[in-house]
Amino acid sequence: MEDFRKINIDQYDEDVLLDEELVDPDPRSGQELLALVQGNAQETRSLMARGDAKSALSLILADPPFGRDATEAKNLNLNTLMDILNSTRSTEIAGIVKALSIEEQDHLMAYIYKGLSHPESGNSAILLNWHERLTEAAGTGCIVRVMTDRRDL
């Protein structure tokens, strides 16, 4: 009786929507995205050395890599973002979050959730602090937009 659960009924449905039909793929190749993210990571380190966390965060969030071909670029971008979040003083978070554009706030929320899905990183308290400040600044609409976004950041 349990065998019926192993059948993928979507393969027989002509009207099923695939992820490829819902989201336009990133036109850049995985290697192009990796090169872009590596350059952004170097510039981010330079900005953080000067104490400019807002510019570093904006750089990382402005055009994040997405898609199936960009796994290495996505991981590097997440690690760079986590470095920024970890090195920012808690008193500066609210001001930085308010200065971000709506799109950057949405991308930040997506990365916060992605970071929270990896508890082994040990950054949950920091991420929850950023989540709280971001929700205060952007409202719950930011959460809804991230939850309904089909792109895989």
N, CA, C and O atoms as a GROMACS GRO file, in nm:
protein
  612
    1MET      N    1   0.081  -0.119   0.000
    1MET     CA    2   0.000   0.000   0.000
    1MET      C    3   0.086   0.127   0.000
    1MET      O    4   0.038   0.233  -0.040
    2GLU      N    5   0.211   0.120   0.043
    2GLU     CA    6   0.297   0.237   0.050
    2GLU      C    7   0.366   0.267  -0.083
    2GLU      O    8   0.425   0.374  -0.097
    3ASP      N    9   0.359   0.178  -0.179
    3ASP     CA   10   0.427   0.196  -0.306
    3ASP      C   11   0.375   0.316  -0.385
    3ASP      O   12   0.449   0.375  -0.464
    4PHE      N   13   0.250   0.352  -0.365
    4PHE     CA   14   0.194   0.463  -0.441
    4PHE      C   15   0.264   0.594  -0.409
    4PHE      O   16   0.262   0.686  -0.491
    5ARG      N   17   0.325   0.606  -0.294
    5ARG     CA   18   0.394   0.729  -0.254
    5ARG      C   19   0.525   0.749  -0.330
    5ARG      O   20   0.582   0.858  -0.327
    6LYS      N   21   0.573   0.648  -0.395
    6LYS     CA   22   0.700   0.658  -0.468
    6LYS      C   23   0.680   0.704  -0.612
    6LYS      O   24   0.777   0.725  -0.684
    7ILE      N   25   0.556   0.718  -0.653
    7ILE     CA   26   0.527   0.761  -0.789
    7ILE      C   27   0.522   0.913  -0.795
    7ILE      O   28   0.454   0.977  -0.716
    8ASN      N   29   0.595   0.970  -0.888
    8ASN     CA   30   0.594   1.114  -0.909
    8ASN      C   31   0.480   1.148  -1.003
    8ASN      O   32   0.493   1.136  -1.125
    9ILE      N   33   0.368   1.189  -0.947
    9ILE     CA   34   0.250   1.215  -1.030
    9ILE      C   35   0.265   1.342  -1.114
    9ILE      O   36   0.194   1.358  -1.213
   10ASP      N   37   0.356   1.430  -1.076
   10ASP     CA   38   0.377   1.552  -1.154
   10ASP      C   39   0.426   1.524  -1.295
   10ASP      O   40   0.404   1.604  -1.386
   11GLN      N   41   0.492   1.412  -1.313
   11GLN     CA   42   0.541   1.379  -1.447
   11GLN      C   43   0.428   1.354  -1.546
   11GLN      O   44   0.449   1.361  -1.667
   12TYR      N   45   0.310   1.326  -1.497
   12TYR     CA   46   0.195   1.300  -1.583
   12TYR      C   47   0.105   1.423  -1.601
   12TYR      O   48   0.011   1.420  -1.681
   13ASP      N   49   0.133   1.529  -1.527
   13ASP     CA   50   0.050   1.649  -1.532
   13ASP      C   51   0.111   1.748  -1.632
   13ASP      O   52   0.226   1.788  -1.618
   14GLU      N   53   0.033   1.786  -1.731
   14GLU     CA   54   0.083   1.880  -1.832
   14GLU      C   55   0.091   2.022  -1.779
   14GLU      O   56   0.166   2.103  -1.834
   15ASP      N   57   0.017   2.054  -1.675
   15ASP     CA   58   0.009   2.190  -1.623
   15ASP      C   59   0.102   2.218  -1.506
   15ASP      O   60   0.096   2.326  -1.447
   16VAL      N   61   0.187   2.124  -1.470
   16VAL     CA   62   0.276   2.144  -1.356
   16VAL      C   63   0.379   2.252  -1.389
   16VAL      O   64   0.432   2.257  -1.500
   17LEU      N   65   0.406   2.337  -1.293
   17LEU     CA   66   0.505   2.444  -1.311
   17LEU      C   67   0.640   2.398  -1.258
   17LEU      O   68   0.650   2.345  -1.147
   18LEU      N   69   0.741   2.418  -1.336
   18LEU     CA   70   0.878   2.386  -1.296
   18LEU      C   71   0.946   2.512  -1.247
   18LEU      O   72   0.909   2.623  -1.288
   19ASP      N   73   1.045   2.496  -1.161
   19ASP     CA   74   1.119   2.613  -1.110
   19ASP      C   75   1.179   2.694  -1.224
   19ASP      O   76   1.184   2.817  -1.216
   20GLU      N   77   1.223   2.627  -1.330
   20GLU     CA   78   1.284   2.697  -1.444
   20GLU      C   79   1.184   2.790  -1.512
   20GLU      O   80   1.222   2.890  -1.573
   21GLU      N   81   1.055   2.756  -1.503
   21GLU     CA   82   0.952   2.838  -1.566
   21GLU      C   83   0.913   2.958  -1.478
   21GLU      O   84   0.858   3.055  -1.529
   22LEU      N   85   0.940   2.950  -1.350
   22LEU     CA   86   0.900   3.055  -1.257
   22LEU      C   87   1.005   3.163  -1.238
   22LEU      O   88   0.972   3.278  -1.210
   23VAL      N   89   1.131   3.126  -1.253
   23VAL     CA   90   1.241   3.218  -1.228
   23VAL      C   91   1.335   3.217  -1.348
   23VAL      O   92   1.377   3.111  -1.394
   24ASP      N   93   1.366   3.334  -1.398
   24ASP     CA   94   1.464   3.343  -1.506
   24ASP      C   95   1.601   3.304  -1.451
   24ASP      O   96   1.641   3.353  -1.345
   25PRO      N   97   1.673   3.217  -1.520
   25PRO     CA   98   1.805   3.178  -1.472
   25PRO      C   99   1.903   3.295  -1.481
   25PRO      O  100   1.887   3.385  -1.564
   26ASP      N  101   2.002   3.293  -1.397
   26ASP     CA  102   2.107   3.394  -1.402
   26ASP      C  103   2.183   3.377  -1.534
   26ASP      O  104   2.231   3.267  -1.562
   27PRO      N  105   2.194   3.482  -1.614
   27PRO     CA  106   2.259   3.468  -1.745
   27PRO      C  107   2.410   3.445  -1.736
   27PRO      O  108   2.472   3.403  -1.833
   28ARG      N  109   2.467   3.472  -1.621
   28ARG     CA  110   2.612   3.454  -1.606
   28ARG      C  111   2.645   3.309  -1.573
   28ARG      O  112   2.565   3.240  -1.509
   29SER      N  113   2.760   3.265  -1.615
   29SER     CA  114   2.804   3.127  -1.588
   29SER      C  115   2.852   3.117  -1.443
   29SER      O  116   2.875   3.218  -1.376
   30GLY      N  117   2.868   2.995  -1.397
   30GLY     CA  118   2.917   2.972  -1.261
   30GLY      C  119   3.055   3.032  -1.240
   30GLY      O  120   3.083   3.085  -1.132
   31GLN      N  121   3.141   3.024  -1.341
   31GLN     CA  122   3.276   3.079  -1.329
   31GLN      C  123   3.275   3.232  -1.325
   31GLN      O  124   3.351   3.293  -1.251
   32GLU      N  125   3.187   3.292  -1.404
   32GLU     CA  126   3.175   3.439  -1.402
   32GLU      C  127   3.125   3.486  -1.266
   32GLU      O  128   3.174   3.585  -1.212
   33LEU      N  129   3.028   3.415  -1.211
   33LEU     CA  130   2.975   3.451  -1.080
   33LEU      C  131   3.081   3.435  -0.972
   33LEU      O  132   3.093   3.519  -0.883
   34LEU      N  133   3.158   3.328  -0.979
   34LEU     CA  134   3.264   3.305  -0.881
   34LEU      C  135   3.369   3.416  -0.887
   34LEU      O  136   3.413   3.465  -0.784
   35ALA      N  137   3.408   3.454  -1.007
   35ALA     CA  138   3.507   3.563  -1.023
   35ALA      C  139   3.452   3.694  -0.967
   35ALA      O  140   3.524   3.768  -0.900
   36LEU      N  141   3.325   3.722  -0.993
   36LEU     CA  142   3.261   3.843  -0.940
   36LEU      C  143   3.258   3.842  -0.788
   36LEU      O  144   3.290   3.942  -0.724
   37VAL      N  145   3.218   3.730  -0.730
   37VAL     CA  146   3.208   3.719  -0.584
   37VAL      C  147   3.347   3.725  -0.520
   37VAL      O  148   3.362   3.784  -0.412
   38GLN      N  149   3.448   3.667  -0.583
   38GLN     CA  150   3.583   3.675  -0.529
   38GLN      C  151   3.633   3.820  -0.528
   38GLN      O  152   3.695   3.864  -0.431
   39GLY      N  153   3.604   3.893  -0.633
   39GLY     CA  154   3.641   4.035  -0.637
   39GLY      C  155   3.567   4.115  -0.530
   39GLY      O  156   3.625   4.200  -0.463
   40ASN      N  157   3.438   4.085  -0.514
   40ASN     CA  158   3.360   4.153  -0.410
   40ASN      C  159   3.412   4.120  -0.270
   40ASN      O  160   3.413   4.206  -0.182
   41ALA      N  161   3.456   3.996  -0.250
   41ALA     CA  162   3.509   3.955  -0.119
   41ALA      C  163   3.635   4.033  -0.085
   41ALA      O  164   3.655   4.074   0.029
   42GLN      N  165   3.722   4.053  -0.186
   42GLN     CA  166   3.844   4.130  -0.161
   42GLN      C  167   3.811   4.276  -0.130
   42GLN      O  168   3.867   4.334  -0.037
   43GLU      N  169   3.721   4.334  -0.207
   43GLU     CA  170   3.682   4.473  -0.182
   43GLU      C  171   3.613   4.487  -0.047
   43GLU      O  172   3.629   4.589   0.021
   44THR      N  173   3.536   4.386  -0.009
   44THR     CA  174   3.468   4.388   0.121
   44THR      C  175   3.569   4.389   0.235
   44THR      O  176   3.552   4.463   0.332
   45ARG      N  177   3.673   4.308   0.223
   45ARG     CA  178   3.777   4.308   0.328
   45ARG      C  179   3.842   4.446   0.340
   45ARG      O  180   3.871   4.492   0.450
   46SER      N  181   3.863   4.511   0.228
   46SER     CA  182   3.920   4.645   0.229
   46SER      C  183   3.826   4.744   0.297
   46SER      O  184   3.869   4.826   0.378
   47LEU      N  185   3.698   4.736   0.264
   47LEU     CA  186   3.598   4.826   0.326
   47LEU      C  187   3.586   4.800   0.477
   47LEU      O  188   3.574   4.894   0.555
   48MET      N  189   3.590   4.674   0.516
   48MET     CA  190   3.581   4.641   0.659
   48MET      C  191   3.704   4.688   0.734
   48MET      O  192   3.695   4.728   0.850
   49ALA      N  193   3.819   4.684   0.669
   49ALA     CA  194   3.942   4.732   0.734
   49ALA      C  195   3.932   4.882   0.760
   49ALA      O  196   3.992   4.932   0.855
   50ARG      N  197   3.857   4.954   0.675
   50ARG     CA  198   3.836   5.097   0.694
   50ARG      C  199   3.718   5.127   0.786
   50ARG      O  200   3.690   5.243   0.816
   51GLY      N  201   3.648   5.022   0.830
   51GLY     CA  202   3.535   5.040   0.921
   51GLY      C  203   3.405   5.078   0.851
   51GLY      O  204   3.315   5.131   0.915
   52ASP      N  205   3.394   5.050   0.723
   52ASP     CA  206   3.275   5.087   0.646
   52ASP      C  207   3.189   4.962   0.623
   52ASP      O  208   3.184   4.908   0.513
   53ALA      N  209   3.122   4.918   0.729
   53ALA     CA  210   3.040   4.797   0.722
   53ALA      C  211   2.920   4.815   0.631
   53ALA      O  212   2.879   4.720   0.565
   54LYS      N  213   2.862   4.933   0.626
   54LYS     CA  214   2.743   4.958   0.544
   54LYS      C  215   2.777   4.939   0.396
   54LYS      O  216   2.702   4.873   0.325
   55SER      N  217   2.887   4.997   0.350
   55SER     CA  218   2.927   4.982   0.210
   55SER      C  219   2.964   4.838   0.178
   55SER      O  220   2.933   4.788   0.070
   56ALA      N  221   3.030   4.771   0.271
   56ALA     CA  222   3.067   4.631   0.250
   56ALA      C  223   2.942   4.545   0.236
   56ALA      O  224   2.935   4.458   0.150
   57LEU      N  225   2.845   4.569   0.322
   57LEU     CA  226   2.720   4.493   0.317
   57LEU      C  227   2.643   4.522   0.188
   57LEU      O  228   2.589   4.430   0.126
   58SER      N  229   2.638   4.648   0.149
   58SER     CA  230   2.569   4.684   0.024
   58SER      C  231   2.635   4.619  -0.096
   58SER      O  232   2.566   4.575  -0.189
   59LEU      N  233   2.766   4.611  -0.096
   59LEU     CA  234   2.839   4.549  -0.207
   59LEU      C  235   2.801   4.401  -0.220
   59LEU      O  236   2.779   4.352  -0.331
   60ILE      N  237   2.795   4.332  -0.109
   60ILE     CA  238   2.764   4.190  -0.110
   60ILE      C  239   2.618   4.165  -0.148
   60ILE      O  240   2.587   4.067  -0.216
   61LEU      N  241   2.529   4.254  -0.104
   61LEU     CA  242   2.386   4.232  -0.125
   61LEU      C  243   2.333   4.289  -0.256
   61LEU      O  244   2.221   4.257  -0.296
   62ALA      N  245   2.410   4.371  -0.325
   62ALA     CA  246   2.362   4.439  -0.445
   62ALA      C  247   2.325   4.342  -0.557
   62ALA      O  248   2.220   4.358  -0.620
   63ASP      N  249   2.407   4.244  -0.583
   63ASP     CA  250   2.382   4.152  -0.694
   63ASP      C  251   2.429   4.012  -0.655
   63ASP      O  252   2.530   3.964  -0.706
   64PRO      N  253   2.356   3.946  -0.564
   64PRO     CA  254   2.401   3.815  -0.517
   64PRO      C  255   2.385   3.707  -0.624
   64PRO      O  256   2.292   3.713  -0.705
   65PRO      N  257   2.473   3.609  -0.624
   65PRO     CA  258   2.461   3.500  -0.720
   65PRO      C  259   2.344   3.409  -0.684
   65PRO      O  260   2.315   3.388  -0.567
   66PHE      N  261   2.279   3.355  -0.786
   66PHE     CA  262   2.172   3.259  -0.761
   66PHE      C  263   2.170   3.157  -0.874
   66PHE      O  264   2.227   3.179  -0.980
   67GLY      N  265   2.104   3.047  -0.850
   67GLY     CA  266   2.093   2.943  -0.951
   67GLY      C  267   2.171   2.818  -0.914
   67GLY      O  268   2.247   2.816  -0.816
   68ARG      N  269   2.152   2.716  -0.992
   68ARG     CA  270   2.214   2.586  -0.964
   68ARG      C  271   2.362   2.583  -0.997
   68ARG      O  272   2.437   2.508  -0.935
   69ASP      N  273   2.405   2.663  -1.093
   69ASP     CA  274   2.544   2.659  -1.138
   69ASP      C  275   2.639   2.738  -1.048
   69ASP      O  276   2.760   2.736  -1.068
   70ALA      N  277   2.585   2.807  -0.950
   70ALA     CA  278   2.664   2.901  -0.873
   70ALA      C  279   2.688   2.858  -0.729
   70ALA      O  280   2.698   2.944  -0.641
   71THR      N  281   2.695   2.730  -0.702
   71THR     CA  282   2.707   2.682  -0.564
   71THR      C  283   2.830   2.738  -0.495
   71THR      O  284   2.821   2.787  -0.382
   72GLU      N  285   2.943   2.733  -0.560
   72GLU     CA  286   3.067   2.782  -0.498
   72GLU      C  287   3.061   2.932  -0.475
   72GLU      O  288   3.104   2.981  -0.371
   73ALA      N  289   3.007   3.006  -0.571
   73ALA     CA  290   2.994   3.151  -0.558
   73ALA      C  291   2.897   3.186  -0.446
   73ALA      O  292   2.921   3.280  -0.370
   74LYS      N  293   2.786   3.112  -0.435
   74LYS     CA  294   2.688   3.137  -0.330
   74LYS      C  295   2.748   3.113  -0.192
   74LYS      O  296   2.723   3.190  -0.099
   75ASN      N  297   2.826   3.005  -0.178
   75ASN     CA  298   2.889   2.976  -0.050
   75ASN      C  299   2.989   3.083  -0.011
   75ASN      O  300   2.993   3.125   0.105
   76LEU      N  301   3.070   3.128  -0.106
   76LEU     CA  302   3.167   3.234  -0.079
   76LEU      C  303   3.097   3.363  -0.041
   76LEU      O  304   3.140   3.434   0.051
   77ASN      N  305   2.989   3.395  -0.111
   77ASN     CA  306   2.914   3.517  -0.080
   77ASN      C  307   2.854   3.510   0.060
   77ASN      O  308   2.858   3.608   0.135
   78LEU      N  309   2.800   3.393   0.097
   78LEU     CA  310   2.744   3.374   0.232
   78LEU      C  311   2.853   3.388   0.338
   78LEU      O  312   2.832   3.453   0.440
   79ASN      N  313   2.969   3.328   0.314
   79ASN     CA  314   3.079   3.336   0.412
   79ASN      C  315   3.128   3.480   0.428
   79ASN      O  316   3.158   3.523   0.539
   80THR      N  317   3.136   3.553   0.318
   80THR     CA  318   3.178   3.693   0.324
   80THR      C  319   3.076   3.776   0.401
   80THR      O  320   3.112   3.859   0.484
   81LEU      N  321   2.948   3.752   0.374
   81LEU     CA  322   2.843   3.823   0.446
   81LEU      C  323   2.848   3.791   0.594
   81LEU      O  324   2.831   3.880   0.677
   82MET      N  325   2.870   3.665   0.629
   82MET     CA  326   2.877   3.627   0.770
   82MET      C  327   2.994   3.695   0.840
   82MET      O  328   2.984   3.732   0.957
   83ASP      N  329   3.105   3.712   0.769
   83ASP     CA  330   3.218   3.785   0.826
   83ASP      C  331   3.179   3.930   0.859
   83ASP      O  332   3.217   3.983   0.964
   84ILE      N  333   3.103   3.992   0.769
   84ILE     CA  334   3.058   4.129   0.792
   84ILE      C  335   2.965   4.135   0.912
   84ILE      O  336   2.981   4.219   1.000
   85LEU      N  337   2.867   4.045   0.917
   85LEU     CA  338   2.770   4.045   1.027
   85LEU      C  339   2.838   4.019   1.160
   85LEU      O  340   2.803   4.081   1.261
   86ASN      N  341   2.934   3.928   1.162
   86ASN     CA  342   3.004   3.894   1.286
   86ASN      C  343   3.094   4.007   1.335
   86ASN      O  344   3.114   4.021   1.456
   87SER      N  345   3.146   4.087   1.245
   87SER     CA  346   3.241   4.191   1.286
   87SER      C  347   3.175   4.327   1.310
   87SER      O  348   3.243   4.423   1.348
   88THR      N  349   3.046   4.337   1.288
   88THR     CA  350   2.976   4.464   1.309
   88THR      C  351   2.928   4.473   1.454
   88THR      O  352   2.871   4.378   1.508
   89ARG      N  353   2.952   4.589   1.516
   89ARG     CA  354   2.907   4.609   1.654
   89ARG      C  355   2.754   4.617   1.657
   89ARG      O  356   2.691   4.670   1.565
   90SER      N  357   2.697   4.563   1.763
   90SER     CA  358   2.551   4.558   1.773
   90SER      C  359   2.487   4.696   1.776
   90SER      O  360   2.370   4.710   1.739
   91THR      N  361   2.560   4.797   1.820
   91THR     CA  362   2.505   4.932   1.824
   91THR      C  363   2.492   4.994   1.686
   91THR      O  364   2.417   5.089   1.667
   92GLU      N  365   2.564   4.940   1.588
   92GLU     CA  366   2.561   4.993   1.452
   92GLU      C  367   2.458   4.925   1.363
   92GLU      O  368   2.426   4.976   1.256
   93ILE      N  369   2.405   4.811   1.405
   93ILE     CA  370   2.319   4.729   1.319
   93ILE      C  371   2.196   4.805   1.272
   93ILE      O  372   2.166   4.804   1.153
   94ALA      N  373   2.124   4.870   1.362
   94ALA     CA  374   1.999   4.938   1.326
   94ALA      C  375   2.023   5.045   1.219
   94ALA      O  376   1.946   5.055   1.123
   95GLY      N  377   2.127   5.123   1.234
   95GLY     CA  378   2.157   5.228   1.136
   95GLY      C  379   2.195   5.171   1.000
   95GLY      O  380   2.156   5.224   0.897
   96ILE      N  381   2.271   5.063   1.001
   96ILE     CA  382   2.312   5.000   0.875
   96ILE      C  383   2.191   4.943   0.802
   96ILE      O  384   2.176   4.960   0.682
   97VAL      N  385   2.105   4.875   0.876
   97VAL     CA  386   1.988   4.812   0.816
   97VAL      C  387   1.893   4.915   0.757
   97VAL      O  388   1.838   4.895   0.649
   98LYS      N  389   1.875   5.025   0.826
   98LYS     CA  390   1.785   5.131   0.777
   98LYS      C  391   1.840   5.197   0.651
   98LYS      O  392   1.764   5.247   0.568
   99ALA      N  393   1.972   5.199   0.635
   99ALA     CA  394   2.035   5.263   0.520
   99ALA      C  395   2.032   5.175   0.394
   99ALA      O  396   2.060   5.224   0.284
  100LEU      N  397   1.998   5.048   0.408
  100LEU     CA  398   1.993   4.958   0.292
  100LEU      C  399   1.866   4.982   0.211
  100LEU      O  400   1.764   5.025   0.265
  101SER      N  401   1.872   4.953   0.082
  101SER     CA  402   1.753   4.961  -0.002
  101SER      C  403   1.660   4.844   0.031
  101SER      O  404   1.701   4.750   0.100
  102ILE      N  405   1.538   4.849  -0.017
  102ILE     CA  406   1.442   4.741   0.009
  102ILE      C  407   1.493   4.609  -0.047
  102ILE      O  408   1.482   4.505   0.017
  103GLU      N  409   1.549   4.613  -0.167
  103GLU     CA  410   1.601   4.490  -0.228
  103GLU      C  411   1.718   4.435  -0.147
  103GLU      O  412   1.728   4.314  -0.127
  104GLU      N  413   1.806   4.522  -0.101
  104GLU     CA  414   1.919   4.478  -0.019
  104GLU      C  415   1.870   4.420   0.113
  104GLU      O  416   1.925   4.322   0.162
  105GLN      N  417   1.767   4.481   0.172
  105GLN     CA  418   1.709   4.427   0.295
  105GLN      C  419   1.653   4.287   0.272
  105GLN      O  420   1.671   4.198   0.355
  106ASP      N  421   1.585   4.269   0.159
  106ASP     CA  422   1.530   4.137   0.127
  106ASP      C  423   1.642   4.034   0.110
  106ASP      O  424   1.630   3.922   0.159
  107HIS      N  425   1.748   4.071   0.041
  107HIS     CA  426   1.860   3.979   0.024
  107HIS      C  427   1.926   3.947   0.157
  107HIS      O  428   1.965   3.833   0.182
  108LEU      N  429   1.938   4.048   0.244
  108LEU     CA  430   1.995   4.024   0.376
  108LEU      C  431   1.910   3.926   0.454
  108LEU      O  432   1.962   3.835   0.518
  109MET      N  433   1.778   3.942   0.449
  109MET     CA  434   1.688   3.850   0.520
  109MET      C  435   1.705   3.709   0.467
  109MET      O  436   1.706   3.613   0.544
  110ALA      N  437   1.718   3.694   0.335
  110ALA     CA  438   1.737   3.560   0.276
  110ALA      C  439   1.867   3.498   0.327
  110ALA      O  440   1.870   3.379   0.359
  111TYR      N  441   1.972   3.577   0.335
  111TYR     CA  442   2.099   3.524   0.385
  111TYR      C  443   2.094   3.494   0.534
  111TYR      O  444   2.158   3.400   0.580
  112ILE      N  445   2.018   3.572   0.610
  112ILE     CA  446   2.002   3.543   0.752
  112ILE      C  447   1.936   3.407   0.769
  112ILE      O  448   1.980   3.326   0.850
  113TYR      N  449   1.830   3.381   0.694
  113TYR     CA  450   1.764   3.251   0.701
  113TYR      C  451   1.856   3.139   0.655
  113TYR      O  452   1.854   3.029   0.711
  114LYS      N  453   1.935   3.166   0.554
  114LYS     CA  454   2.029   3.065   0.506
  114LYS      C  455   2.134   3.035   0.614
  114LYS      O  456   2.171   2.919   0.635
  115GLY      N  457   2.180   3.139   0.681
  115GLY     CA  458   2.276   3.119   0.791
  115GLY      C  459   2.215   3.044   0.908
  115GLY      O  460   2.281   2.962   0.970
  116LEU      N  461   2.088   3.074   0.938
  116LEU     CA  462   2.020   3.004   1.047
  116LEU      C  463   1.995   2.858   1.015
  116LEU      O  464   1.979   2.776   1.105
  117SER      N  465   1.992   2.823   0.887
  117SER     CA  466   1.971   2.684   0.850
  117SER      C  467   2.099   2.601   0.867
  117SER      O  468   2.096   2.479   0.850
  118HIS      N  469   2.209   2.666   0.900
  118HIS     CA  470   2.336   2.598   0.925
  118HIS      C  471   2.380   2.626   1.070
  118HIS      O  472   2.471   2.706   1.091
  119PRO      N  473   2.316   2.564   1.168
  119PRO     CA  474   2.346   2.595   1.308
  119PRO      C  475   2.489   2.560   1.351
  119PRO      O  476   2.537   2.609   1.453
  120GLU      N  477   2.555   2.475   1.273
  120GLU     CA  478   2.692   2.437   1.309
  120GLU      C  479   2.789   2.554   1.300
  120GLU      O  480   2.899   2.548   1.355
  121SER      N  481   2.748   2.660   1.231
  121SER     CA  482   2.835   2.777   1.220
  121SER      C  483   2.844   2.853   1.352
  121SER      O  484   2.939   2.930   1.372
  122GLY      N  485   2.748   2.832   1.442
  122GLY     CA  486   2.755   2.893   1.575
  122GLY      C  487   2.723   3.040   1.578
  122GLY      O  488   2.756   3.107   1.676
  123ASN      N  489   2.659   3.094   1.475
  123ASN     CA  490   2.631   3.237   1.467
  123ASN      C  491   2.484   3.270   1.490
  123ASN      O  492   2.439   3.379   1.455
  124SER      N  493   2.409   3.179   1.549
  124SER     CA  494   2.265   3.198   1.561
  124SER      C  495   2.229   3.323   1.640
  124SER      O  496   2.137   3.395   1.601
  125ALA      N  497   2.298   3.351   1.748
  125ALA     CA  498   2.265   3.469   1.830
  125ALA      C  499   2.288   3.598   1.751
  125ALA      O  500   2.208   3.691   1.758
  126ILE      N  501   2.395   3.602   1.676
  126ILE     CA  502   2.424   3.720   1.595
  126ILE      C  503   2.320   3.735   1.485
  126ILE      O  504   2.270   3.845   1.460
  127LEU      N  505   2.287   3.624   1.420
  127LEU     CA  506   2.188   3.629   1.312
  127LEU      C  507   2.050   3.669   1.365
  127LEU      O  508   1.979   3.745   1.299
  128LEU      N  509   2.013   3.621   1.481
  128LEU     CA  510   1.884   3.660   1.539
  128LEU      C  511   1.882   3.807   1.576
  128LEU      O  512   1.778   3.872   1.565
  129ASN      N  513   1.994   3.860   1.619
  129ASN     CA  514   2.003   4.003   1.648
  129ASN      C  515   1.984   4.084   1.520
  129ASN      O  516   1.909   4.182   1.520
  130TRP      N  517   2.050   4.043   1.412
  130TRP     CA  518   2.032   4.110   1.283
  130TRP      C  519   1.888   4.095   1.234
  130TRP      O  520   1.830   4.189   1.180
  131HIS      N  521   1.830   3.977   1.253
  131HIS     CA  522   1.692   3.952   1.211
  131HIS      C  523   1.596   4.046   1.283
  131HIS      O  524   1.505   4.103   1.222
  132GLU      N  525   1.617   4.063   1.411
  132GLU     CA  526   1.531   4.152   1.489
  132GLU      C  527   1.540   4.296   1.438
  132GLU      O  528   1.438   4.361   1.417
  133ARG      N  529   1.661   4.345   1.419
  133ARG     CA  530   1.679   4.483   1.371
  133ARG      C  531   1.624   4.500   1.230
  133ARG      O  532   1.565   4.603   1.198
  134LEU      N  533   1.644   4.400   1.147
  134LEU     CA  534   1.595   4.406   1.010
  134LEU      C  535   1.442   4.405   1.005
  134LEU      O  536   1.382   4.478   0.927
  135THR      N  537   1.380   4.324   1.088
  135THR     CA  538   1.233   4.320   1.093
  135THR      C  539   1.177   4.452   1.144
  135THR      O  540   1.073   4.497   1.097
  136GLU      N  541   1.246   4.514   1.240
  136GLU     CA  542   1.202   4.645   1.289
  136GLU      C  543   1.208   4.749   1.178
  136GLU      O  544   1.118   4.833   1.166
  137ALA      N  545   1.311   4.744   1.096
  137ALA     CA  546   1.330   4.844   0.992
  137ALA      C  547   1.246   4.816   0.868
  137ALA      O  548   1.188   4.908   0.811
  138ALA      N  549   1.240   4.690   0.826
  138ALA     CA  550   1.176   4.656   0.699
  138ALA      C  551   1.034   4.603   0.715
  138ALA      O  552   0.960   4.597   0.617
  139GLY      N  553   0.996   4.565   0.835
  139GLY     CA  554   0.863   4.511   0.858
  139GLY      C  555   0.853   4.365   0.817
  139GLY      O  556   0.949   4.304   0.770
  140THR      N  557   0.734   4.310   0.837
  140THR     CA  558   0.714   4.169   0.805
  140THR      C  559   0.702   4.144   0.655
  140THR      O  560   0.713   4.030   0.610
  141GLY      N  561   0.681   4.249   0.578
  141GLY     CA  562   0.677   4.234   0.432
  141GLY      C  563   0.806   4.177   0.379
  141GLY      O  564   0.806   4.102   0.282
  142CYS      N  565   0.916   4.213   0.441
  142CYS     CA  566   1.047   4.162   0.401
  142CYS      C  567   1.051   4.010   0.417
  142CYS      O  568   1.103   3.940   0.330
  143ILE      N  569   0.997   3.961   0.526
  143ILE     CA  570   0.994   3.816   0.551
  143ILE      C  571   0.908   3.747   0.446
  143ILE      O  572   0.947   3.643   0.392
  144VAL      N  573   0.792   3.804   0.417
  144VAL     CA  574   0.701   3.744   0.319
  144VAL      C  575   0.766   3.741   0.181
  144VAL      O  576   0.756   3.641   0.110
  145ARG      N  577   0.831   3.850   0.142
  145ARG     CA  578   0.897   3.852   0.010
  145ARG      C  579   1.006   3.747  -0.001
  145ARG      O  580   1.022   3.684  -0.106
  146VAL      N  581   1.081   3.727   0.106
  146VAL     CA  582   1.188   3.627   0.104
  146VAL      C  583   1.130   3.486   0.099
  146VAL      O  584   1.181   3.400   0.027
  147MET      N  585   1.024   3.463   0.175
  147MET     CA  586   0.964   3.329   0.178
  147MET      C  587   0.899   3.292   0.045
  147MET      O  588   0.888   3.173   0.013
  148THR      N  589   0.855   3.390  -0.032
  148THR     CA  590   0.789   3.361  -0.158
  148THR      C  591   0.883   3.372  -0.279
  148THR      O  592   0.844   3.338  -0.391
  149ASP      N  593   1.004   3.419  -0.258
  149ASP     CA  594   1.101   3.431  -0.367
  149ASP      C  595   1.149   3.293  -0.409
  149ASP      O  596   1.189   3.214  -0.324
  150ARG      N  597   1.145   3.263  -0.535
  150ARG     CA  598   1.181   3.132  -0.586
  150ARG      C  599   1.329   3.120  -0.620
  150ARG      O  600   1.378   3.010  -0.647
  151ARG      N  601   1.402   3.233  -0.620
  151ARG     CA  602   1.544   3.226  -0.651
  151ARG      C  603   1.618   3.158  -0.536
  151ARG      O  604   1.581   3.174  -0.420
  152ASP      N  605   1.719   3.086  -0.570
  152ASP     CA  606   1.800   3.016  -0.471
  152ASP      C  607   1.928   3.094  -0.448
  152ASP      O  608   2.028   3.074  -0.517
  153LEU      N  609   1.925   3.185  -0.349
  153LEU     CA  610   2.045   3.266  -0.319
  153LEU      C  611   2.146   3.184  -0.243
  153LEU      O  612   2.253   3.234  -0.208
   0.00000   0.00000   0.00000
